């Protein structure tokens, strides 16, 4: 099937925003983003309509360290502020790199990043039982000082203590109208970075940011549905989903159906916090009417769009 003119959403993993060894200096992040945008520009230059989203874990982690180390000097900012700041910073890098890459290909397009809010339920069970680790490891003494400030921390044995926060279910990408208006005006849009800034709605209708992180891939599946994308590409650091990962019988999963993938997930093949959310996002997208979801490496995005790379999930 010809995919030219098709609308797709590309979700860039956090690895696309850091150096190969995971370090994240400003210079290394800029280089990594430029490399990623070369691949994305190839897809857009072929005539496809693309919306981008991205991870922000390393960047939020860096901001948290600054908060923690400077707590006696400047007031720490809440986690929703960290999400908004990193959306803007990464968005700025993507906009500049992608506009340049498109111009080099003779297909100039405006690129715009939207600092996006994602609605969550204040009664989500994640708020009662925070479980998502964020930031760096600290000693017992340091962690207890942060606990005294109202944060939730968990011991990870010999590695130290780490803060844990809620990771609530994304319910609605609130700024989709802005995304759609920009797309209608010919822009390539970057939205819902890091899953979006988590907000809850108060009884009077006002929106308030909350201390939480939203899974980027689950938010990507939701955004893809809202903008009418037919293809979802989840770009990560591996070519394929692996079945039996870490065992002698591990094998790449090339092409699969939602039914088979769901059965594999139920059998425990995909680790929570790594491949598990990506698989779940792909399943949700296809179950909700998406034509194809693909999980693959960043440098295989163009092939994935054609259905020739990665783990391809689609109905028979």
RAGIJO-V221189 format. One record per residue. N is the residue number from 1. RES is the residue in one letter. SS is DSSP state (H for helix, E for strand, L for the rest). PHI is phi in whole degrees, -180 to 180 (NA if undefined). NEAR is the number of other C-alpha atoms within 12 Angstrom. Layout:
# RAGIJO-V221189
n-><N:N>
res-><RES:RES>
ss-><SS:SS>
phi-><PHI:PHI>
near-><NEAR:NEAR>
This chain:
# RAGIJO-V221189
n-><1:2:3:4:5:6:7:8:9:10:11:12:13:14:15:16:17:18:19:20:21:22:23:24:25:26:27:28:29:30:31:32:33:34:35:36:37:38:39:40:41:42:43:44:45:46:47:48:49:50:51:52:53:54:55:56:57:58:59:60:61:62:63:64:65:66:67:68:69:70:71:72:73:74:75:76:77:78:79:80:81:82:83:84:85:86:87:88:89:90:91:92:93:94:95:96:97:98:99:100:101:102:103:104:105:106:107:108:109:110:111:112:113:114:115:116:117:118:119:120:121:122:123:124:125:126:127:128:129:130:131:132:133:134:135:136:137:138:139:140:141:142:143:144:145:146:147:148:149:150:151:152:153:154:155:156:157:158:159:160:161:162:163:164:165:166:167:168:169:170:171:172:173:174:175:176:177:178:179:180:181:182:183:184:185:186:187:188:189:190:191:192:193:194:195:196:197:198:199:200:201:202:203:204:205:206:207:208:209:210:211:212:213:214:215:216:217:218:219:220:221:222:223:224:225:226:227:228:229:230:231:232:233:234:235:236:237:238:239:240:241:242:243:244:245:246:247:248:249:250:251:252:253:254:255:256:257:258:259:260:261:262:263:264:265:266:267:268:269:270:271:272:273:274:275:276:277:278:279:280:281:282:283:284:285:286:287:288:289:290:291:292:293:294:295:296:297:298:299:300:301:302:303:304:305:306:307:308:309:310:311:312:313:314:315:316>
res-><X:X:X:X:X:X:X:X:X:X:X:X:X:X:X:X:X:X:X:X:X:X:X:X:X:X:X:X:X:X:X:X:X:X:X:X:X:X:X:X:X:X:X:X:X:X:X:X:X:X:X:X:X:X:X:X:X:X:X:X:X:X:X:X:X:X:X:X:X:X:X:X:X:X:X:X:X:X:X:X:X:X:X:X:X:X:X:X:X:X:X:X:X:X:X:X:X:X:X:X:X:X:X:X:X:X:X:X:X:X:X:X:X:X:X:X:X:X:X:X:X:X:X:X:X:X:X:X:X:X:X:X:X:X:X:X:X:X:X:X:X:X:X:X:X:X:X:X:X:X:X:X:X:X:X:X:X:X:X:X:X:X:X:X:X:X:X:X:X:X:X:X:X:X:X:X:X:X:X:X:X:X:X:X:X:X:X:X:X:X:X:X:X:X:X:X:X:X:X:X:X:X:X:X:X:X:X:X:X:X:X:X:X:X:X:X:X:X:X:X:X:X:X:X:X:X:X:X:X:X:X:X:X:X:X:X:X:X:X:X:X:X:X:X:X:X:X:X:X:X:X:X:X:X:X:X:X:X:X:X:X:X:X:X:X:X:X:X:X:X:X:X:X:X:X:X:X:X:X:X:X:X:X:X:X:X:X:X:X:X:X:X:X:X:X:X:X:X:X:X:X:X:X:X:X:X:X:X:X:X:X:X:X:X:X:X>
ss-><L:L:L:L:L:L:E:E:E:E:E:E:L:H:H:H:H:L:L:L:L:L:L:L:L:H:H:H:H:H:H:H:H:H:H:H:H:H:H:H:H:H:H:H:H:L:L:L:E:E:E:E:E:E:L:L:H:H:H:H:H:H:H:H:H:H:H:H:H:L:L:L:L:L:L:L:L:L:H:H:H:H:H:H:H:H:H:H:H:H:H:H:H:H:H:H:H:H:H:H:H:H:H:H:L:L:L:L:L:L:E:E:E:L:L:L:E:E:E:L:L:L:L:L:H:H:H:H:L:L:L:E:E:E:E:E:E:E:L:H:H:H:H:H:H:H:H:H:L:L:L:L:E:E:E:L:H:H:H:L:E:E:E:E:E:E:L:L:L:L:L:E:E:L:L:H:H:H:H:H:H:H:H:H:L:L:L:E:E:E:L:L:H:H:H:L:E:E:E:E:E:L:L:L:L:L:E:E:E:L:L:E:L:L:L:H:H:H:H:H:H:H:H:H:H:H:L:L:L:L:E:E:E:E:E:E:L:L:L:L:E:E:E:L:L:L:L:L:L:L:E:E:E:L:E:E:L:H:H:H:H:H:H:H:H:H:L:L:L:L:L:L:L:L:H:H:H:H:H:H:H:H:H:H:H:H:H:L:L:L:L:E:E:E:E:E:E:H:H:H:H:H:H:H:H:L:L:L:L:L:E:E:E:L:L:L>
phi-><NA:-73:-103:-63:86:-74:-95:-137:-115:-111:-103:-88:-70:-59:-63:-73:-111:-135:-69:-56:-88:89:-72:-141:-69:-54:-65:-67:-65:-63:-64:-63:-66:-59:-63:-62:-71:-60:-69:-66:-61:-58:-67:-66:-64:-79:105:-91:-96:-122:-115:-113:-135:-156:-82:-149:-56:-61:-72:-65:-59:-64:-64:-64:-61:-62:-57:-69:-77:-105:-60:-85:-110:-132:-64:-66:-96:-70:-65:-66:-64:-60:-63:-65:-63:-73:-58:-68:-66:-65:-59:-59:-65:-65:-57:-63:-69:-74:-59:-66:-65:-68:-63:-62:-90:75:-128:-62:-144:-72:-124:-135:-103:-112:-71:-110:-103:-123:-78:-129:-91:-62:-95:-56:-59:-61:-73:-81:-133:-59:-141:-88:-72:-139:75:-94:-84:-127:-72:-58:-63:-65:-62:-67:-67:-72:-60:-63:-88:102:-86:-105:-125:-133:-80:-114:67:-65:-79:110:-106:-142:-69:-125:-134:-72:-128:-72:-68:-72:-103:-156:-89:-70:-99:-58:-57:-67:-61:-66:-65:-67:-61:-63:-88:95:-86:-86:-113:-109:-148:57:-57:64:90:96:-75:-74:-133:-120:-102:-78:-61:-88:92:-71:-99:-133:-68:-131:-79:-163:-129:-107:-62:-62:-73:-66:-66:-63:-62:-66:-62:-59:-64:-66:-96:76:-68:-102:-131:-118:-111:-103:-94:-133:-108:-133:-71:-142:-69:-108:-92:69:-56:83:-111:-60:-97:-64:-150:-75:-97:-91:-130:-148:-103:-57:-65:-66:-66:-62:-64:-65:-63:-64:-82:87:-79:-122:-68:-64:89:-130:-80:-54:-63:-66:-63:-62:-63:-62:-63:-63:-64:-70:-63:-86:113:-65:-76:-154:-119:-134:-115:-158:-79:-56:-77:-109:-57:-60:-63:-63:-61:-80:82:-116:-156:79:-89:-102:-115:-158:-67:-61>
near-><11:11:25:20:19:27:33:45:47:55:49:48:39:40:32:45:45:32:24:18:14:18:23:28:18:19:15:21:32:28:24:33:40:30:29:41:42:31:32:47:40:29:40:42:28:24:25:29:36:48:48:53:49:53:42:43:39:32:38:37:29:25:31:33:24:21:24:30:20:14:18:12:10:11:13:21:23:26:38:34:29:38:44:36:28:39:39:30:30:45:40:27:33:45:34:28:32:42:32:25:30:30:21:17:21:15:22:22:30:26:36:35:36:40:37:40:40:43:35:37:28:27:16:21:16:24:26:17:18:24:24:27:26:36:32:30:26:27:21:21:16:23:27:21:21:27:21:12:14:15:25:28:34:30:23:18:12:12:13:20:27:35:37:32:31:34:37:37:34:37:28:33:39:32:27:32:20:24:35:30:17:26:28:15:15:21:28:44:45:48:54:53:52:50:51:53:47:44:37:32:22:16:9:8:9:11:20:24:29:36:33:46:49:47:44:47:49:43:51:52:50:43:48:45:32:28:35:27:34:36:44:54:54:55:47:35:29:27:27:33:40:32:29:19:21:13:10:9:11:15:17:23:29:26:28:31:26:32:21:23:36:24:18:25:27:16:14:18:28:27:22:17:21:24:32:28:29:40:48:36:42:51:39:32:39:35:25:26:24:34:34:44:52:52:51:42:31:39:32:32:43:35:27:36:46:26:29:22:31:36:42:40:43:31:22:13>
